[in-house]
């Protein structure tokens, strides 16, 4: 998990102030590659950890990508679908329709009173 965690942490802009332009581009590339091929359970754990460390630090594009990679692997996980939806709503309104769709799927799996 340490490699994935390091790559996700490096997507946080304040963790990369020491990097030059080429290194920043490489960090983004490594983040995308790591998230794309990560084990879904490990990805969710790392994503939650990084968000807990710095709630707003991980850029919306990075968060969205991570959740979009994790959710299809756990389509019956209502908690994860709601988590992803609420994250999208926090950075909307561009993704509000996607968030509502995720919430609808979560409610079908686990209705809330």
C-alpha positions as CSV (number, residue, x, y, z in Angstrom):
1,X,0.0,0.0,0.0
2,X,2.9,2.4,0.6
3,X,3.5,3.0,-3.1
4,X,-0.1,3.8,-3.8
5,X,-0.3,5.9,-0.7
6,X,2.8,7.9,-1.7
7,X,1.5,8.5,-5.3
8,X,-1.9,9.6,-4.0
9,X,-0.3,11.9,-1.4
10,X,1.8,13.4,-4.2
11,X,-1.4,14.4,-6.0
12,X,-2.0,16.9,-3.2
13,X,-0.6,20.2,-4.5
14,X,0.9,21.3,-1.2
15,X,2.9,18.1,-1.1
16,X,4.6,18.9,-4.4
17,X,5.8,22.4,-3.9
18,X,9.4,21.2,-4.2
19,X,8.8,19.7,-7.7
20,X,9.5,21.3,-11.0
21,X,7.2,21.4,-14.0
22,X,8.4,18.1,-15.4
23,X,8.3,16.4,-12.0
24,X,4.7,17.6,-11.5
25,X,3.6,16.2,-14.8
26,X,5.3,12.9,-13.9
27,X,3.6,12.9,-10.5
28,X,0.2,13.3,-12.2
29,X,1.1,10.5,-14.7
30,X,2.1,8.2,-11.8
31,X,-1.0,9.0,-9.9
32,X,-3.3,8.1,-12.8
33,X,-1.4,4.9,-13.5
34,X,-1.4,3.9,-9.8
35,X,-5.1,4.6,-9.4
36,X,-6.0,2.8,-12.6
37,X,-4.3,-0.4,-11.7
38,X,-4.8,-0.4,-7.9
39,X,-6.6,-3.1,-6.0
40,X,-10.1,-1.5,-5.3
41,X,-10.0,-2.2,-1.6
42,X,-6.5,-0.7,-1.3
43,X,-7.6,2.3,-3.4
44,X,-10.6,3.0,-1.2
45,X,-8.5,2.7,2.0
46,X,-5.8,5.0,0.6
47,X,-8.3,7.5,-0.7
48,X,-10.1,7.7,2.7
49,X,-6.8,8.1,4.5
50,X,-5.6,10.9,2.3
51,X,-8.9,12.7,2.5
52,X,-8.9,12.3,6.3
53,X,-5.4,13.8,6.4
54,X,-6.3,16.8,4.2
55,X,-10.0,17.0,3.4
56,X,-9.6,19.5,0.6
57,X,-6.1,18.8,-0.5
58,X,-6.6,16.2,-3.1
59,X,-7.8,17.9,-6.3
60,X,-11.3,17.2,-7.5
61,X,-10.1,15.5,-10.7
62,X,-8.0,13.1,-8.6
63,X,-10.8,12.3,-6.2
64,X,-13.3,11.8,-9.0
65,X,-10.9,9.5,-10.9
66,X,-10.2,7.4,-7.8
67,X,-13.9,7.0,-7.0
68,X,-14.7,6.3,-10.6
69,X,-12.1,3.5,-10.6
70,X,-13.3,2.1,-7.2
71,X,-17.1,2.2,-7.6
72,X,-17.4,-0.2,-10.6
73,X,-15.5,-2.8,-8.6
74,X,-18.0,-2.6,-5.7
75,X,-21.3,-1.8,-7.4
76,X,-23.3,-3.2,-4.5
77,X,-21.5,-1.2,-1.9
78,X,-24.2,1.5,-1.0
79,X,-21.8,3.1,1.5
80,X,-19.1,3.6,-1.1
81,X,-21.7,4.9,-3.7
82,X,-23.0,7.4,-1.1
83,X,-19.4,8.5,-0.2
84,X,-18.5,9.0,-3.8
85,X,-21.8,11.0,-4.4
86,X,-21.3,13.3,-1.4
87,X,-17.7,13.9,-2.6
88,X,-19.0,14.9,-6.0
89,X,-21.6,17.2,-4.5
90,X,-18.9,18.9,-2.5
91,X,-17.2,20.0,-5.8
92,X,-20.3,20.6,-8.0
93,X,-22.5,21.6,-9.6
94,X,-20.7,20.1,-12.6
95,X,-21.1,16.6,-11.2
96,X,-24.5,16.9,-9.4
97,X,-26.3,14.7,-11.9
98,X,-23.7,12.0,-11.5
99,X,-23.9,12.3,-7.7
100,X,-27.7,12.0,-7.8
101,X,-27.4,8.9,-10.0
102,X,-25.0,7.4,-7.4
103,X,-27.3,8.2,-4.6
104,X,-30.2,6.7,-6.4
105,X,-28.3,3.5,-6.9
106,X,-27.3,3.4,-3.3
107,X,-30.9,3.9,-2.2
108,X,-32.0,1.0,-4.3
109,X,-29.4,-1.2,-2.6
110,X,-29.9,0.2,0.9
111,X,-33.0,2.4,1.3
112,X,-32.7,5.2,3.8
113,X,-35.7,6.2,5.9
